[in-house]
């Protein structure tokens, strides 16, 4: 941003020891928008004072967060495309993310799957093709959800490292299915992020049916393993939770990204990073409005 007298004065006041003065300066700089970031970065590079550097880093973070909040607000009122929502989430941690590589890699996987599909495959055969290419050919692996590894939640890192937890692997699987027009959706089973192959004609033939009856089978996004209705019934017995119909309702793209943000926030539940936890929960709340 072109530096004028006001901007120059504000930048010089960043080191003011009076917290009230600093907060006023910070709020004014942030109100100028992300165009001020190069000026802040230039100042950061030309100071050796760690306190000033920390203040600049926090301001830059707030500017990125403000921009990201606006983009999430636009996303939720638009078409809520799942891949875009996942990439917006990744931008929280990687504000300068270049998405082209992630998009190209996903397109390569999609094309390889598409080449193996045909109109004569059963739903189970379709799922087996997707899982075989994703987990066997591309060697995508699943890891347990751990709140000390935020990288495992981000779609760009999941694609780049070929490693993700159930949520990020699941989102990758869902994105591929949406691109291929295959009716696989995430469902809300307790303590699990699980996918379900939906019978799209069931509602027409059996109006008012239980949500679970619309599901042909379940897919574990950690490794592509298929589960039957009996497997899921046994799971509910094991955790002593009655399998109510709401647990089998397909989640919208917005609900999937909201869940991703909520789970990601748990990675920052410590004194140093609790502000990040609050910011992520605010984004999740924004999507729930």
C-alpha positions in Angstrom: 0.0 0.0 0.0 1.3 3.5 -0.9 2.7 4.9 2.3 1.3 8.3 3.4 1.7 10.4 6.5 -1.0 8.5 8.4 0.4 5.1 7.6 3.9 6.1 8.3 2.8 7.5 11.7 0.8 4.3 12.5 3.8 2.1 11.7 6.1 4.1 13.9 3.6 3.7 16.8 3.5 -0.1 16.7 6.2 -0.2 19.3 4.4 2.2 21.7 4.6 0.7 25.3 1.1 2.0 26.1 -1.2 -0.9 25.4 -4.2 1.3 24.7 -2.2 3.3 22.1 -1.0 0.1 20.5 -4.6 -1.4 20.3 -5.8 1.8 18.7 -3.0 1.7 16.1 -3.5 -2.0 15.5 -7.3 -1.5 14.9 -6.7 1.3 12.5 -4.1 -0.6 10.5 -6.3 -3.7 10.3 -9.2 -1.5 9.1 -7.1 -0.6 6.1 -7.4 -4.2 4.8 -4.9 -6.7 3.5 -3.2 -4.2 1.2 -1.3 -3.0 4.3 0.4 -6.4 4.7 3.4 -5.7 2.5 4.1 -2.6 4.6 3.9 -4.6 7.8 6.2 -7.3 6.3 8.7 -4.7 5.3 8.7 -3.3 8.8 9.1 -6.8 10.3 12.2 -7.4 8.1 13.8 -4.2 9.2 13.4 -4.5 12.9 15.2 -6.8 15.3 12.9 -6.1 18.2 11.1 -9.4 19.0 8.1 -7.6 20.7 7.5 -5.5 17.6 7.9 -8.6 15.3 5.3 -10.4 17.4 2.9 -7.5 17.3 3.3 -7.3 13.5 2.8 -11.1 13.1 -0.4 -10.8 15.1 -1.7 -7.9 13.0 -1.0 -9.8 9.8 -2.8 -12.9 11.2 -5.8 -10.7 12.1 -5.8 -9.2 8.6 -5.8 -12.7 7.0 -8.5 -13.8 9.4 -10.7 -10.9 8.6 -10.3 -11.6 4.9 -11.0 -15.3 5.4 -14.1 -14.6 7.5 -15.5 -12.6 4.6 -14.7 -15.4 2.1 -16.4 -18.0 4.4 -19.5 -15.7 4.6 -19.6 -15.5 0.8 -19.1 -19.3 0.5 -21.9 -20.2 2.8 -24.4 -18.0 0.9 -23.1 -19.3 -2.5 -23.0 -22.9 -3.8 -21.1 -24.2 -0.7 -18.8 -26.3 -2.9 -17.0 -28.8 -0.7 -13.5 -28.5 -2.1 -13.6 -24.8 -1.9 -14.7 -25.0 1.7 -11.8 -27.3 2.6 -9.3 -25.0 0.8 -10.7 -22.0 2.7 -10.1 -24.0 6.0 -6.5 -24.7 4.9 -6.0 -21.0 4.3 -6.5 -20.4 8.0 -3.2 -22.2 8.6 -1.6 -21.5 5.3 -2.7 -17.9 4.3 -0.5 -17.8 1.2 -1.6 -21.3 0.0 -1.3 -21.9 -3.8 -4.3 -24.1 -4.6 -3.3 -25.0 -8.2 -1.1 -28.0 -7.2 -3.9 -29.5 -5.0 -6.5 -29.0 -7.7 -4.3 -30.6 -10.3 -3.6 -33.6 -8.1 -7.2 -34.1 -7.3 -8.1 -33.9 -11.1 -5.4 -36.6 -11.8 -7.0 -38.9 -9.2 -10.5 -38.2 -10.6 -9.4 -39.0 -14.1 -7.8 -42.3 -13.1 -11.0 -43.3 -11.3 -13.2 -42.2 -14.2 -11.3 -44.3 -16.7 -12.1 -47.4 -14.6 -15.8 -46.7 -14.1 -18.6 -47.7 -16.5 -22.4 -47.8 -16.4 -22.5 -51.5 -15.6 -20.8 -51.4 -12.3 -22.8 -52.0 -9.1 -22.6 -49.4 -6.3 -20.2 -51.7 -4.4 -18.0 -52.1 -7.5 -17.9 -48.3 -7.9 -16.8 -47.8 -4.3 -14.2 -50.5 -4.8 -12.8 -48.8 -7.9 -12.5 -45.4 -6.0 -10.9 -47.0 -2.9 -8.5 -49.2 -5.0 -7.2 -46.2 -6.9 -7.1 -43.8 -3.9 -5.6 -46.2 -1.3 -3.8 -48.8 -3.4 -2.6 -47.0 -6.5 -2.0 -43.5 -5.0 -1.1 -45.0 -1.6 -3.3 -42.6 0.4 -3.1 -43.6 4.1 -5.3 -42.8 7.0 -4.1 -41.9 10.5 -6.1 -41.6 13.7 -7.4 -38.2 14.6 -4.8 -36.5 16.8 -5.2 -33.0 18.1 -1.4 -32.4 18.1 -1.2 -32.7 14.3 -3.3 -29.9 12.7 -1.7 -30.6 9.3 -3.7 -33.9 9.1 -6.9 -31.8 8.9 -5.9 -29.8 5.8 -6.9 -30.9 2.3 -3.7 -29.5 0.7 -1.4 -31.4 3.1 -3.6 -34.5 2.8 -3.1 -34.5 -1.0 0.5 -33.5 -0.9 1.7 -36.0 1.8 -0.9 -38.7 0.8 -1.8 -38.9 4.5 -4.9 -37.7 6.3 -7.2 -38.4 9.2 -10.8 -39.7 8.8 -12.1 -36.1 8.2 -9.5 -34.9 5.6 -9.4 -38.3 3.8 -13.2 -38.3 4.0 -13.5 -34.9 2.4 -11.1 -36.0 -0.4 -13.2 -39.1 -1.0 -16.4 -37.0 -1.0 -14.9 -34.4 -3.4 -14.0 -37.2 -5.8 -17.5 -38.7 -5.6 -19.1 -35.3 -6.2 -16.9 -34.8 -9.3 -17.8 -38.2 -10.6 -21.5 -37.9 -9.7 -21.5 -40.8 -7.3 -24.0 -40.6 -4.4 -21.6 -41.0 -1.4 -22.3 -38.6 1.5 -20.9 -38.1 5.0 -23.2 -39.1 7.9 -23.4 -38.1 11.5 -22.6 -41.3 13.4 -21.3 -40.5 16.9 -17.5 -40.4 17.4 -16.9 -41.3 13.8 -16.5 -39.6 10.4 -18.0 -42.2 8.1 -19.3 -42.1 4.5 -22.4 -43.8 3.2 -23.4 -44.8 -0.4 -26.9 -43.5 -0.7 -29.8 -45.0 -2.6 -31.0 -42.0 -4.5 -34.3 -43.6 -5.6 -35.3 -44.9 -2.1 -37.2 -41.7 -1.1 -39.4 -41.9 -4.2 -40.2 -45.6 -3.7 -40.5 -45.5 0.1 -41.6 -42.0 1.3 -41.1 -41.5 5.0 -38.5 -44.3 5.3 -35.9 -44.3 8.1 -32.7 -42.6 7.0 -30.6 -45.8 7.4 -32.8 -47.5 4.9 -31.6 -45.1 2.2 -28.0 -46.3 2.7 -26.7 -49.2 0.7 -23.4 -49.6 2.7 -20.8 -47.6 4.6 -17.2 -46.6 3.7 -14.4 -46.0 6.2 -12.4 -43.0 4.8 -9.3 -44.1 6.6 -8.7 -47.0 4.3 -11.8 -47.5 2.1 -13.1 -50.5 4.0 -16.8 -51.2 3.4 -19.1 -51.8 6.3 -22.6 -53.4 6.3 -25.7 -52.3 8.2 -24.9 -55.1 10.6 -21.4 -53.8 11.3 -22.9 -50.3 12.1 -25.6 -51.8 14.3 -22.9 -53.7 16.3 -21.0 -50.4 16.6 -24.0 -48.7 18.2 -24.4 -51.6 20.6 -20.7 -51.4 21.5 -20.9 -47.7 22.4 -24.3 -48.2 24.1 -26.0 -45.5 22.0 -29.5 -46.1 20.4 -29.2 -45.6 16.6 -31.7 -42.8 16.1 -32.6 -41.7 12.5 -30.7 -38.4 12.8 -27.4 -40.2 12.9 -28.0 -41.6 9.4 -29.0 -38.2 7.8 -26.6 -37.1 5.0 -24.6 -34.1 6.0 -24.6 -31.0 3.8 -21.3 -29.6 2.5 -21.7 -26.7 5.0 -22.1 -29.2 7.9 -19.0 -31.1 6.8 -16.9 -28.0 6.8 -18.4 -26.8 10.1 -17.4 -30.1 11.6 -13.9 -29.8 10.1 -13.5 -26.4 11.7 -14.8 -27.6 15.1 -12.4 -30.6 15.2 -9.5 -28.5 13.9 -10.0 -26.0 16.7 -9.2 -28.7 19.3 -5.6 -28.7 18.0 -5.2 -25.2 19.5 -6.6 -25.8 23.0 -3.6 -24.4 24.9 -2.7 -21.1 26.5 -0.4 -20.1 23.6 -2.9 -20.8 20.8 -6.3 -20.5 22.4 -7.1 -17.4 20.3 -6.8 -19.7 17.2 -9.3 -22.1 18.8 -11.8 -19.3 19.4 -11.3 -18.0 15.8 -12.0 -21.4 14.3 -15.1 -21.9 16.4 -16.3 -18.4 15.3 -15.9 -19.6 11.7 -17.8 -22.8 12.5 -20.5 -20.7 14.2 -20.7 -18.4 11.1 -21.5 -21.5 9.0 -24.2 -22.6 11.4 -26.2 -19.4 11.2 
